[in-house]
């Protein structure tokens, strides 16, 4: 569905166009641009938009099907950028992702959003409050969306860092470190980190290209993007680098926590086995003595002595106490 549609001239919003082709012609004549926002459009809804703005069929297919990696594609008449905003749900400690596809041309911007995350209304409203920025054309829209997405990455990374500290406390607290649910929580957290990385990692190259910091075959100027905007995209790229470093650190830490938890479980199991072995050794002494006296020979030392039974019981008790103290001193009990 079409969420919003407007013509912007000199940084100010005009009336929404009734016909896309007329709107595009008017925007070009006035030196402005058209911004069309869609949310999970159907193929029929998007056909009209793609036809009027001459969008490349491959990019149109990607925009309709979604499930794309962050990327930047250059076509003859437009630029196609895919961003993956990340949402964090505090109640379930879950990370989810959406998708924003941006078609950028000389006098138009078409944004296609998939998922239930925050829409672009906030970004549009903020830009409309800054006519000077909005007056720089479609490039300003691309920058504002990318900046908003990456800044939210930083917020999510902070939330995940807090969750990781709680997980560390759970693992390294002696009375809670052996919880059978801890390993499951660690694996779940690692999946959240992986989902986060899928959104942030591939975006590094597109932001570097937009910022003009790449070399080799990717060093060419990106069309439809104002050259004077490169410092702004470099700033977004710097923020993204911080996010990726944070994600890498979180991933390493959660792997270390998992290794530490498994080591704790192994140590606990060894400790349990030592205790079992110690109690088995203590049980072996009276079993042995009782077994000897249970062989029922007629001629055994002190067999018919009236104090034989209490003497044997006392001997068992003394040996058990001595063995218990020995095992306790060595940390087996």
Buried (B, 14 or more C-beta within 10 A) or exposed (E): EBBBBBBBBEBEBBEEBEEBEEBBBBBBEBEBBBBBBBBBBEEEBBEBBBEBBBBBEEBBEBBBEBEBEBBBBBBEBBBBBBBBBBBBEEEEBEBBBBBBBBBBBBBBBBBBBBBEBBBBEEBBEEBBEEEEBBBBBBBBBBBBBBBBBBEBBBEBBEBBEEBBEEBBEBBEEEEEBBBEEBBEBBEEBBEBBEBBBBBBBBBBBBBBBBBBBBEEEEEEEBBBBBEEBBEBBBBBBBBBBEBBEBBBEBBEBBEEBBEBBEEBBEEEEEEEEBEEEBBEBBEEBBEEBEEEBEEEEEEEEEEEEEEBEEEBEEEBEEBBEEBBEEBEEEEBB
